[in-house]
Amino acid sequence: MVKLGTRTGVARVKIPLGGRLLKKVAALSAMASVAMLVIFTSFTVYVAPDELAVRQVYLDMPFGPEKGVQPEVYGPGLFFVMPGYEKLHVFPRQMQLLELNDNQLAASALAHFAPSIRIQTSEGYQVTVDVTVAYRIVNPYKVITSVGPGSLYITQLVRPRADKYLRQTLGELNAEEFYQGSLRIAKAQTARQMLASDLEKSGIQVWNVMVRHYTYDSRYQEAIEQRKIQDQTVFKNRAEAFAAAQEAEKNRVLAEGKANVDVEKERGLAEVRKIDADADLYFRKRIAEGDKLVALAEAEAIQLKNEALQATGASNVVGMQMAEVLKDIKVIIVPTDGSSGTNPLNLNSFLRGW
């Protein structure tokens, strides 16, 4: 039961004994939850799937390992640790980027940022180079025993060593050679190989070293741009001369091809004329051979006819043919003896009579 009363104008509420007990239990439960949470967070360490961890022991105990960093590497999971006695040092295992770039807005948000490298070329010019180094931790035990815990591997290993090898390799190029992509990439790969060989001993694997951008000082930049303009003009003139030579060669080939076509056409016409002449000659030969065969046949017929006329009884044939010739002739009877007789076979006397 709750009673209300007034005293000096202030209302007072009386809580029964059971209500006070519930309040104390709730307070004790909250305190126990907080204590358990503190104990849990103090005595456990969670290693995420993209992390690796190594254990460091601070005290020599007869029942535990020796004091120092232990070589065993821990993968993802929840691990119990005893505060003051040991600690788990956690390192990222995914690929990391070191951006050497004066323009932080152009760098990746997930990268570690550092200023660009100023490289002195072989002839003494200054070139500002923006570089990205991609790497990852493969052995955190080597990392922590080389430089210590935390992110010291970035400031004490990756960054200074990358700066050293990039200056060494890219510094072998002159300012002109920086424009040649193949040479610049080859030097960057040489720096990657040297950096990878060095950091491998510290448990770090280098994936790539990429030269993103480079800038000359303004004085040399202007000079090199003018030189490039001159070079481009020379290349342009050479290209135009080459194009003109190729055009002339094309015209020569076309003219030569046309001449060859004309020659082949004339050769074809000559071949046609030759074929026509051969055909005409063949025709004439055949005609002549035909005429010859006809003449021979006619001569042979005449010969056979003469031979037939010279044979026995051929006179009868002659008489018959003469009769055929003389069938329309009128017959006149004239005397052949006496004073008025006429010999029809004597043409001279016959004509004198006329």
C-alpha positions as CSV (number, residue, x, y, z in Angstrom):
1,M,0.0,0.0,0.0
2,V,1.2,3.5,-0.9
3,K,0.3,6.3,1.6
4,L,0.4,10.0,0.7
5,G,0.8,12.7,3.3
6,T,1.7,16.4,3.5
7,R,4.5,17.9,5.5
8,T,5.7,21.5,4.9
9,G,3.8,21.3,1.6
10,V,5.8,18.4,0.1
11,A,4.2,15.1,-0.9
12,R,5.9,12.0,0.4
13,V,5.6,8.4,-0.9
14,K,6.2,5.4,1.3
15,I,7.5,2.3,-0.6
16,P,6.7,-1.1,0.9
17,L,9.5,-3.4,2.0
18,G,9.0,-5.7,-1.1
19,G,9.6,-2.9,-3.5
20,R,12.9,-1.9,-1.9
21,L,14.1,-5.5,-2.2
22,L,13.4,-5.5,-6.0
23,K,15.2,-2.3,-6.4
24,K,18.3,-3.7,-4.7
25,V,18.2,-6.9,-6.8
26,A,18.0,-4.8,-10.0
27,A,21.0,-2.7,-8.9
28,L,23.0,-5.8,-8.0
29,S,22.2,-7.4,-11.4
30,A,23.3,-4.3,-13.2
31,M,26.5,-4.1,-11.3
32,A,27.2,-7.8,-11.9
33,S,26.5,-7.3,-15.7
34,V,29.0,-4.4,-15.8
35,A,31.5,-6.5,-13.8
36,M,31.1,-9.4,-16.2
37,L,31.5,-7.2,-19.2
38,V,34.6,-5.6,-17.7
39,I,36.0,-9.1,-17.0
40,F,35.1,-10.3,-20.4
41,T,36.7,-7.4,-22.2
42,S,39.7,-7.6,-19.9
43,F,40.3,-11.3,-20.2
44,T,39.4,-12.0,-23.8
45,V,40.7,-10.7,-27.2
46,Y,38.8,-11.2,-30.4
47,V,40.8,-11.7,-33.6
48,A,38.7,-10.9,-36.7
49,P,38.8,-13.0,-40.0
50,D,41.1,-10.4,-41.6
51,E,43.5,-10.3,-38.7
52,L,46.5,-12.3,-37.3
53,A,47.8,-12.2,-33.7
54,V,50.9,-13.1,-31.7
55,R,51.2,-13.6,-28.0
56,Q,53.6,-11.7,-25.7
57,V,54.3,-13.0,-22.2
58,Y,55.5,-10.4,-19.6
59,L,56.3,-12.6,-16.6
60,D,58.2,-15.8,-16.2
61,M,56.0,-18.4,-14.6
62,P,56.9,-22.0,-13.7
63,F,53.7,-23.3,-15.3
64,G,53.8,-21.1,-18.5
65,P,56.0,-20.2,-21.5
66,E,59.1,-18.2,-21.3
67,K,58.9,-14.4,-21.1
68,G,58.8,-12.7,-24.5
69,V,57.0,-12.8,-27.9
70,Q,55.8,-16.4,-28.7
71,P,56.4,-17.6,-32.3
72,E,52.9,-19.1,-32.6
73,V,50.6,-17.2,-34.9
74,Y,46.9,-17.0,-34.0
75,G,44.1,-16.9,-36.6
76,P,40.5,-15.7,-36.3
77,G,38.7,-16.4,-33.0
78,L,38.1,-15.5,-29.4
79,F,41.1,-16.0,-27.0
80,F,41.5,-15.8,-23.2
81,V,44.3,-13.6,-22.0
82,M,45.5,-12.8,-18.4
83,P,46.0,-9.0,-17.9
84,G,49.4,-8.1,-16.7
85,Y,50.7,-11.5,-17.6
86,E,50.3,-11.7,-21.3
87,K,48.9,-9.8,-24.3
88,L,47.8,-10.6,-27.9
89,H,49.1,-8.2,-30.5
90,V,46.7,-8.0,-33.5
91,F,47.8,-7.2,-37.0
92,P,45.8,-6.8,-40.3
93,R,46.3,-9.6,-42.8
94,Q,44.6,-8.1,-45.8
95,M,46.4,-6.1,-48.5
96,Q,47.4,-2.6,-47.3
97,L,48.4,0.5,-49.3
98,L,51.0,3.1,-48.7
99,E,50.2,6.2,-50.7
100,L,53.2,8.6,-51.2
101,N,51.2,11.6,-52.5
102,D,51.2,15.3,-51.6
103,N,47.5,15.5,-52.6
104,Q,45.7,13.5,-49.9
105,L,42.4,13.9,-51.7
106,A,43.8,11.8,-54.6
107,A,44.9,9.0,-52.2
108,S,42.8,6.1,-51.2
109,A,40.7,6.4,-48.1
110,L,42.0,3.0,-46.9
111,A,45.6,3.8,-47.5
112,H,48.3,5.1,-45.2
113,F,49.3,8.5,-46.3
114,A,52.7,10.1,-46.7
115,P,54.2,12.9,-48.8
116,S,55.4,12.4,-52.3
117,I,59.1,11.5,-53.0
118,R,61.5,14.1,-54.4
119,I,63.9,12.3,-56.6
120,Q,67.0,13.8,-58.1
121,T,67.6,12.6,-61.6
122,S,71.0,11.5,-63.0
123,E,71.6,15.0,-64.4
124,G,70.5,16.9,-61.3
125,Y,66.9,17.8,-61.9
126,Q,64.2,17.4,-59.3
127,V,61.2,15.2,-60.0
128,T,58.3,14.8,-57.6
129,V,56.9,11.2,-57.8
130,D,53.6,9.9,-56.5
131,V,53.9,6.2,-55.7
132,T,51.6,3.5,-54.3
133,V,53.0,0.5,-52.5
134,A,50.8,-2.6,-52.1
135,Y,51.8,-5.1,-49.3
136,R,50.5,-7.4,-46.6
137,I,51.7,-9.0,-43.4
138,V,52.2,-12.7,-43.7
139,N,54.1,-13.4,-40.4
140,P,53.3,-11.0,-37.5
141,Y,55.9,-12.7,-35.3
142,K,58.7,-11.5,-37.6
143,V,57.1,-8.1,-37.8
144,I,56.9,-7.6,-34.0
145,T,60.3,-9.0,-33.4
146,S,61.8,-6.7,-36.1
147,V,60.2,-3.3,-35.2
148,G,57.7,-3.8,-32.4
149,P,53.9,-3.8,-32.0
150,G,51.3,-1.6,-33.5
151,S,51.8,0.3,-36.7
152,L,55.6,0.7,-36.3
153,Y,56.0,-1.6,-39.3
154,I,54.6,1.2,-41.5
155,T,56.7,4.0,-40.2
156,Q,59.9,2.0,-39.4
157,L,59.9,-0.6,-42.3
158,V,57.6,-0.1,-45.3
159,R,57.8,3.7,-45.7
160,P,61.5,4.3,-45.2
161,R,62.6,1.2,-47.2
162,A,60.2,2.1,-50.1
163,D,61.6,5.6,-50.1
164,K,65.2,4.3,-50.1
165,Y,64.8,1.9,-53.0
166,L,62.7,4.2,-55.2
167,R,65.3,6.9,-54.8
168,Q,68.0,4.4,-55.7
169,T,66.3,3.0,-58.8
170,L,64.4,6.0,-60.2
171,G,67.4,8.2,-59.6
172,E,69.3,6.3,-62.3
173,L,66.9,7.7,-64.9
174,N,67.5,11.1,-66.4
175,A,64.6,13.6,-66.8
176,E,64.0,12.6,-70.4
177,E,63.7,8.9,-69.6
178,F,60.9,9.6,-67.1
179,Y,58.7,10.2,-70.2
180,Q,59.5,6.7,-71.4
181,G,56.9,4.5,-69.8
182,S,58.8,1.2,-70.3
183,L,61.9,2.5,-68.6
184,R,60.0,4.0,-65.7
185,I,58.0,0.8,-65.2
186,A,61.1,-1.3,-65.3
187,K,62.8,0.8,-62.6
188,A,59.6,0.6,-60.4
189,Q,59.6,-3.2,-60.8
190,T,63.3,-3.3,-59.8
191,A,62.4,-1.2,-56.7
192,R,59.6,-3.7,-55.9
193,Q,62.0,-6.7,-56.1
194,M,64.5,-5.0,-53.9
195,L,61.8,-3.9,-51.4
196,A,60.2,-7.4,-51.4
197,S,63.5,-9.1,-50.7
198,D,64.2,-6.7,-47.8
199,L,60.8,-6.9,-46.2
200,E,60.4,-10.6,-46.6
201,K,62.8,-11.1,-43.7
202,S,60.4,-9.0,-41.5
203,G,57.3,-11.0,-42.4
204,I,55.9,-8.5,-45.0
205,Q,55.0,-9.5,-48.6
206,V,55.2,-6.7,-51.2
207,W,52.7,-7.1,-54.0
208,N,53.4,-4.1,-56.3
209,V,55.1,-0.7,-56.5
210,M,53.2,1.6,-58.9
211,V,54.4,5.0,-60.1
212,R,51.2,7.0,-60.3
213,H,52.3,10.4,-61.4
214,Y,55.5,12.5,-61.7
215,T,56.0,16.2,-62.0
216,Y,59.2,18.2,-63.0
217,D,60.1,21.5,-61.5
218,S,58.6,24.4,-63.5
219,R,61.9,25.4,-65.2
220,Y,62.6,22.0,-66.6
221,Q,58.9,21.3,-67.3
222,E,58.8,24.3,-69.7
223,A,62.1,23.3,-71.4
224,I,61.0,19.7,-71.9
225,E,57.6,20.7,-73.2
226,Q,59.3,22.9,-75.8
227,R,61.7,20.1,-76.7
228,K,58.7,17.7,-77.0
229,I,57.0,20.2,-79.3
230,Q,60.1,20.3,-81.5
231,D,60.3,16.5,-81.5
232,Q,56.7,16.2,-82.4
233,T,57.2,18.7,-85.3
234,V,60.1,16.6,-86.5
235,F,58.0,13.4,-86.2
236,K,55.2,15.2,-88.0
237,N,57.5,16.2,-90.9
238,R,58.9,12.7,-91.1
239,A,55.4,11.2,-91.1
240,E,54.4,13.6,-93.9
241,A,57.5,12.7,-95.9
242,F,56.8,9.0,-95.3
243,A,53.2,9.5,-96.4
244,A,54.3,11.3,-99.6
245,A,56.8,8.5,-100.4
246,Q,54.1,5.9,-99.8
247,E,51.7,7.9,-102.0
248,A,54.4,8.0,-104.8
249,E,55.0,4.3,-104.3
250,K,51.2,3.7,-104.6
251,N,51.0,5.7,-107.8
252,R,54.0,3.8,-109.2
253,V,52.4,0.4,-108.3
254,L,49.1,1.5,-109.9
255,A,50.9,2.7,-113.1
256,E,52.9,-0.5,-113.2
257,G,49.8,-2.5,-112.7
258,K,47.9,-0.6,-115.4
259,A,50.9,-1.1,-117.8
260,N,50.8,-4.8,-117.0
261,V,47.1,-4.9,-117.6
262,D,47.6,-3.2,-121.0
263,V,50.4,-5.7,-121.9
264,E,48.2,-8.6,-120.9
265,K,45.3,-7.2,-122.9
266,E,47.5,-6.8,-126.0
267,R,48.9,-10.2,-125.5
268,G,45.4,-11.6,-125.2
269,L,44.4,-9.7,-128.5
270,A,47.5,-11.1,-130.2
271,E,46.6,-14.5,-129.0
272,V,43.1,-14.1,-130.4
273,R,44.4,-12.9,-133.7
274,K,46.8,-15.9,-133.8
275,I,43.9,-18.3,-133.0
276,D,41.8,-16.6,-135.7
277,A,44.6,-16.9,-138.2
278,D,45.2,-20.6,-137.3
279,A,41.5,-21.2,-137.6
280,D,41.4,-19.5,-141.1
281,L,44.5,-21.5,-142.1
282,Y,42.9,-24.7,-140.9
283,F,39.7,-23.8,-142.8
284,R,41.6,-23.0,-146.0
285,K,43.6,-26.2,-145.7
286,R,40.5,-28.2,-145.3
287,I,38.9,-26.5,-148.3
288,A,42.0,-27.1,-150.4
289,E,42.1,-30.7,-149.3
290,G,38.4,-31.0,-150.2
291,D,39.0,-29.3,-153.7
292,K,42.0,-31.6,-154.2
293,L,39.9,-34.7,-153.4
294,V,37.1,-33.5,-155.7
295,A,39.6,-32.9,-158.5
296,L,41.3,-36.2,-158.0
297,A,37.9,-37.9,-158.0
298,E,36.9,-36.1,-161.2
299,A,40.2,-37.0,-162.8
300,E,39.8,-40.6,-161.7
301,A,36.3,-40.5,-163.2
302,I,37.6,-39.2,-166.5
303,Q,40.3,-41.8,-166.5
304,L,37.9,-44.5,-165.8
305,K,35.6,-43.1,-168.5
306,N,38.5,-43.1,-171.0
307,E,39.4,-46.6,-170.1
308,A,35.8,-47.6,-170.5
309,L,35.7,-46.0,-174.0
310,Q,38.8,-47.8,-175.1
311,A,37.4,-51.2,-174.1
312,T,35.6,-53.6,-176.5
313,G,32.1,-52.3,-177.5
314,A,32.9,-48.8,-176.5
315,S,32.2,-47.7,-180.2
316,N,28.6,-48.6,-179.7
317,V,28.5,-46.3,-176.7
318,V,30.1,-43.5,-178.9
319,G,27.6,-44.2,-181.6
320,M,24.8,-43.9,-179.2
321,Q,26.1,-40.7,-177.8
322,M,26.6,-39.3,-181.3
323,A,23.1,-40.4,-182.2
324,E,21.9,-38.6,-179.2
325,V,23.7,-35.5,-180.4
326,L,22.5,-35.8,-184.0
327,K,18.9,-36.7,-183.3
328,D,17.6,-33.1,-184.1
329,I,19.7,-32.7,-187.3
330,K,17.8,-32.7,-190.7
331,V,19.1,-35.2,-193.3
332,I,19.8,-34.0,-196.8
333,I,20.7,-36.5,-199.5
334,V,23.2,-35.4,-202.1
335,P,24.9,-37.3,-204.8
336,T,28.4,-38.3,-204.1
337,D,29.4,-39.5,-207.7
338,G,29.1,-38.1,-211.1
339,S,29.6,-34.6,-212.3
340,S,27.4,-33.1,-209.7
341,G,28.4,-35.4,-207.0
342,T,29.6,-33.9,-203.6
343,N,31.9,-35.3,-201.1
344,P,30.5,-34.1,-197.7
345,L,33.7,-34.9,-196.1
346,N,35.6,-32.4,-198.4
347,L,34.9,-29.2,-196.7
348,N,36.8,-27.1,-199.3
349,S,34.8,-28.3,-202.2
350,F,31.7,-28.1,-200.1
351,L,32.3,-24.5,-199.3
352,R,33.0,-23.5,-202.9
353,G,29.6,-24.7,-203.8
354,W,28.1,-22.1,-201.6
